[in-house]
Amino acid sequence: MTHRRPGHGPPAGYREELLPTMPSLGKLYATAMARTGRLVLAKPVAHDLPKVALRVDGVRADAAGLSDYQHLVGEPGTDELPAGYVHVLAFPLAMAVMVREDFPLPVLGMVHVANRVEQHHRLDLDETVTVRAWAQEAREHARGVTVDLVTEVTYDGTLAWRGASTYLAKGRPPKGLPLRPATERPERADRAERPQPPSEPTAVWRLSGVAARYAEVSGDRNPIHVSRLGARLFGFKRPIAHGMYTASRALAGTPAALRRRPFVWTVDFAKPVLLPATVEYACDPSGQHAVWSRRSKSVHLTGRVEAL
């Protein structure tokens, strides 16, 4: 039996579906492209988010994949799974929720606007885990609808890691989709005031080719990241960096002492990073960090690591 912590696990009324293996992201993106086209053309009356939590047992990290990830984002080469890599491990199941026929929003074109990760205890390469994923809390937003895709990773029946990724579906909300007021969520992704960049960077990142490399490591080949045409179709002049690449690289630069014990890692994504780019990064001893454009000073993300 899985030991639940208060406030964790899917909402009441959700049923669980067991999948035999972790889905293939390549096949999921093909499904997403087909579904997005149908939703745009048909514009059906939407229903609520699917009341289902998908589950896969027996999930293990890949040693070569972990090494490639660590090298790419600047994590040390150990058997410990960084919090950002656990997101990579669990993401296909969250994607499987979003491409279901009963998921009411078009997946392609959705923008990752915020992320919250709770790491309750470290996971290692040789451990076999269970992953669950579901969607919850469709909310009003000034530019459309936001929804949380939640993933939980348990080891030996105990919650080890929990991630909530907030996505924005731009445009008029689908008719019939029940929405909560945005004011019900204190960590709103549509904050009126954007933060200013720190006065001095602690590092300068020159980003070229990182989208292709992160796509290879993570399997996330969303067209907005890996295709100039795909990026233009969704309103970007050039391909953009994966939000979780910049966030995970920023996490790797935070003080290691903050991540030795259970911690919460929060990220707000602001302006996307159009590639290639030169960006600046800063992190203070308390775990607050930011990434911003060296030229325009536009902030791309702000984050924080603190004790759980």
Legacy VTK file of the C-alpha trace (Angstrom):
# vtk DataFile Version 3.0
C-alpha trace
ASCII
DATASET POLYDATA
POINTS 308 float
0.000 0.000 0.000
1.234 3.494 -0.855
1.679 5.774 2.146
0.051 9.110 1.306
1.050 12.436 2.785
-1.707 14.952 3.560
-2.677 16.848 0.416
-1.030 14.360 -1.915
-2.481 11.824 -4.301
-5.150 12.581 -6.905
-8.297 14.491 -5.896
-11.269 12.602 -4.522
-13.309 10.860 -7.175
-10.420 10.063 -9.523
-10.046 6.470 -10.684
-6.696 4.833 -11.379
-5.651 3.223 -14.666
-2.588 0.951 -14.705
-0.428 1.022 -17.841
2.007 -1.837 -18.541
4.979 0.407 -19.445
5.912 4.052 -19.663
4.488 5.472 -22.933
6.704 6.535 -25.840
6.952 10.314 -26.123
7.414 10.055 -29.888
4.073 8.297 -30.287
2.423 10.660 -27.819
3.511 13.721 -29.837
2.129 12.149 -33.009
-1.172 11.652 -31.199
-1.023 15.218 -29.882
-0.607 16.642 -33.389
-3.635 14.741 -34.635
-5.783 15.721 -31.638
-4.780 19.384 -31.823
-5.874 19.557 -35.445
-9.222 17.959 -34.660
-9.869 20.288 -31.715
-9.011 23.408 -33.741
-11.212 22.409 -36.673
-14.170 20.951 -34.782
-14.199 23.309 -31.753
-16.290 20.868 -29.691
-18.104 21.735 -26.493
-15.625 20.843 -23.766
-16.172 18.730 -20.716
-14.269 18.687 -17.435
-10.730 17.376 -17.034
-10.537 13.578 -17.067
-11.022 12.188 -13.558
-8.297 9.607 -13.997
-4.801 9.015 -12.621
-2.477 6.947 -14.809
0.019 4.652 -13.087
3.096 2.735 -14.200
4.986 0.366 -11.894
8.561 -0.845 -12.225
10.052 2.365 -13.668
13.845 2.650 -13.591
16.259 5.324 -14.717
18.689 4.629 -17.549
22.353 4.977 -16.604
23.448 6.415 -19.955
20.465 8.781 -20.053
21.199 9.982 -16.525
24.850 10.614 -17.394
23.903 12.578 -20.524
21.417 14.650 -18.520
23.947 15.415 -15.773
26.529 16.501 -18.324
24.031 18.713 -20.184
22.675 20.675 -17.196
25.802 20.688 -15.023
24.840 18.200 -12.312
27.581 16.052 -10.730
28.068 12.582 -12.161
26.696 10.450 -9.330
24.024 7.736 -9.022
21.628 10.205 -7.380
18.719 11.325 -9.588
18.492 15.145 -9.699
15.004 16.571 -9.182
14.920 17.753 -12.799
15.804 14.282 -14.066
12.925 12.757 -12.100
10.683 15.161 -14.040
12.154 13.746 -17.270
11.509 10.205 -16.035
7.858 10.952 -15.189
6.943 13.371 -17.998
5.746 10.766 -20.547
2.949 9.737 -18.173
1.800 13.367 -17.773
1.862 13.681 -21.556
-0.268 10.544 -21.808
-2.924 12.301 -19.723
-2.884 15.349 -22.008
-3.342 13.402 -25.255
-6.364 11.432 -24.040
-9.532 11.892 -26.064
-11.289 13.199 -22.954
-8.647 15.893 -22.250
-10.426 19.080 -23.357
-7.478 21.319 -24.331
-5.134 21.184 -27.360
-1.747 20.006 -26.119
0.507 21.516 -28.761
0.857 25.229 -28.214
0.321 25.029 -24.470
2.919 27.077 -22.574
4.667 25.867 -19.429
4.307 28.847 -17.056
5.201 27.502 -13.609
6.565 24.457 -11.832
6.638 23.223 -8.243
8.608 20.164 -7.144
8.675 18.597 -3.696
11.575 16.214 -3.149
10.836 14.219 -0.002
13.843 11.948 -0.251
16.584 11.235 -2.767
16.219 8.606 -5.452
19.120 6.579 -6.835
19.833 4.949 -10.171
19.276 1.385 -8.992
15.827 2.010 -7.444
12.580 0.897 -9.084
9.699 3.337 -8.650
5.989 3.793 -9.335
4.844 6.887 -11.248
1.340 8.405 -11.212
0.049 11.351 -13.255
-3.201 13.288 -13.556
-4.610 16.717 -14.498
-6.386 19.007 -12.050
-7.602 22.569 -11.412
-8.545 24.191 -14.708
-8.489 27.903 -13.877
-9.383 31.206 -15.471
-6.444 33.187 -16.821
-6.182 36.596 -18.488
-4.913 34.902 -21.662
-6.878 31.642 -21.610
-6.921 28.654 -19.255
-4.303 27.192 -16.928
-4.227 23.585 -15.750
-1.907 21.612 -13.466
-0.363 18.328 -14.590
0.682 16.513 -11.435
3.113 13.609 -11.234
4.079 11.637 -8.149
6.918 9.151 -7.783
6.849 6.614 -4.980
9.573 4.201 -3.891
8.834 1.194 -1.728
5.350 2.565 -1.095
6.520 5.990 0.106
6.173 9.318 -1.682
9.634 10.448 -2.800
8.948 13.190 -5.365
5.961 15.260 -6.459
5.802 17.711 -9.348
3.042 20.079 -10.438
3.554 21.700 -13.851
1.217 24.570 -14.708
0.387 24.974 -18.396
-1.400 27.833 -20.151
-3.726 27.144 -23.083
-4.044 30.522 -24.802
-7.245 31.865 -26.302
-10.910 31.724 -25.470
-11.699 28.909 -23.009
-13.597 25.988 -24.564
-17.308 26.348 -24.035
-18.533 24.063 -21.278
-15.188 23.614 -19.485
-15.714 24.204 -15.719
-13.169 26.769 -14.501
-12.114 27.931 -11.072
-11.499 31.647 -10.569
-7.831 32.528 -10.838
-7.950 34.114 -7.394
-8.395 30.654 -5.817
-4.722 29.927 -6.484
-2.293 32.177 -4.619
0.717 31.271 -6.803
-0.877 32.787 -9.904
1.073 32.411 -13.130
-0.275 35.732 -14.492
1.437 37.979 -11.982
1.019 41.631 -12.839
4.550 42.574 -11.780
7.475 40.814 -13.389
10.697 40.654 -11.355
13.740 42.709 -12.277
17.000 40.889 -13.017
19.679 40.874 -10.309
22.374 43.496 -10.619
25.199 41.034 -11.257
25.247 37.545 -12.795
27.157 34.632 -11.350
27.382 32.917 -14.750
26.806 33.597 -18.443
25.239 30.848 -20.584
25.732 30.824 -24.349
22.903 28.629 -25.605
23.249 27.080 -29.049
22.034 23.621 -29.949
20.722 22.999 -26.442
17.143 22.322 -27.589
18.256 19.416 -29.766
20.470 18.020 -27.015
17.784 18.312 -24.335
15.253 16.751 -26.719
17.604 13.808 -27.173
18.112 13.418 -23.417
14.481 13.904 -22.398
12.570 12.639 -25.440
10.640 15.942 -25.479
10.601 16.833 -29.184
7.811 19.384 -29.067
7.947 21.287 -32.410
8.256 24.666 -30.658
11.678 23.518 -29.405
13.138 21.559 -32.308
11.624 23.046 -35.480
11.783 26.603 -36.820
8.539 26.033 -38.713
6.923 24.436 -35.667
7.942 27.390 -33.518
6.480 29.875 -36.035
3.191 27.994 -36.171
2.772 28.703 -32.464
3.844 32.347 -32.560
7.600 32.203 -31.926
10.158 33.685 -34.321
12.662 30.943 -33.574
12.671 27.677 -31.610
12.617 28.226 -27.862
14.587 26.499 -25.135
12.786 23.875 -23.083
11.623 25.508 -19.872
12.767 22.496 -17.880
16.234 22.715 -19.428
16.779 26.270 -18.204
15.094 25.485 -14.878
17.169 22.335 -14.324
20.399 24.083 -15.234
19.469 26.849 -12.799
18.760 24.246 -10.114
22.182 22.691 -10.664
23.725 26.057 -9.775
21.978 26.386 -6.412
23.940 25.562 -3.231
24.258 21.795 -2.845
23.604 22.063 0.889
20.034 23.212 0.191
19.330 19.989 -1.712
20.792 17.449 0.703
17.598 17.426 2.763
13.954 17.412 1.607
13.258 20.586 -0.349
10.710 22.486 -2.425
11.799 23.855 -5.807
9.527 26.460 -7.380
9.914 28.098 -10.784
7.976 30.830 -12.574
8.630 31.028 -16.308
8.389 34.507 -17.828
9.653 35.283 -21.325
10.693 32.245 -23.423
14.343 31.935 -24.458
14.561 32.214 -28.259
17.532 30.233 -29.545
20.390 30.807 -30.030
20.783 33.148 -27.074
23.166 34.466 -24.462
21.580 34.657 -21.023
22.776 35.507 -17.543
22.207 33.521 -14.363
22.417 34.418 -10.694
21.780 32.524 -7.482
22.120 33.756 -3.915
22.990 31.672 -0.834
19.312 31.404 0.141
18.494 29.471 -3.043
16.752 32.247 -4.989
17.814 32.264 -8.621
17.003 33.924 -11.935
17.814 33.710 -15.631
17.565 36.792 -17.844
18.562 38.105 -21.265
22.013 39.644 -21.372
20.949 42.129 -24.041
17.346 43.113 -23.221
17.421 42.319 -19.474
14.080 40.532 -19.878
13.659 37.908 -17.156
13.167 34.355 -18.425
12.621 32.595 -15.104
12.792 33.060 -11.376
13.050 30.213 -8.911
13.700 29.243 -5.339
14.925 26.187 -3.439
13.928 25.988 0.232
13.476 23.402 2.947
10.349 21.264 2.635
LINES 1 309
308 0 1 2 3 4 5 6 7 8 9 10 11 12 13 14 15 16 17 18 19 20 21 22 23 24 25 26 27 28 29 30 31 32 33 34 35 36 37 38 39 40 41 42 43 44 45 46 47 48 49 50 51 52 53 54 55 56 57 58 59 60 61 62 63 64 65 66 67 68 69 70 71 72 73 74 75 76 77 78 79 80 81 82 83 84 85 86 87 88 89 90 91 92 93 94 95 96 97 98 99 100 101 102 103 104 105 106 107 108 109 110 111 112 113 114 115 116 117 118 119 120 121 122 123 124 125 126 127 128 129 130 131 132 133 134 135 136 137 138 139 140 141 142 143 144 145 146 147 148 149 150 151 152 153 154 155 156 157 158 159 160 161 162 163 164 165 166 167 168 169 170 171 172 173 174 175 176 177 178 179 180 181 182 183 184 185 186 187 188 189 190 191 192 193 194 195 196 197 198 199 200 201 202 203 204 205 206 207 208 209 210 211 212 213 214 215 216 217 218 219 220 221 222 223 224 225 226 227 228 229 230 231 232 233 234 235 236 237 238 239 240 241 242 243 244 245 246 247 248 249 250 251 252 253 254 255 256 257 258 259 260 261 262 263 264 265 266 267 268 269 270 271 272 273 274 275 276 277 278 279 280 281 282 283 284 285 286 287 288 289 290 291 292 293 294 295 296 297 298 299 300 301 302 303 304 305 306 307
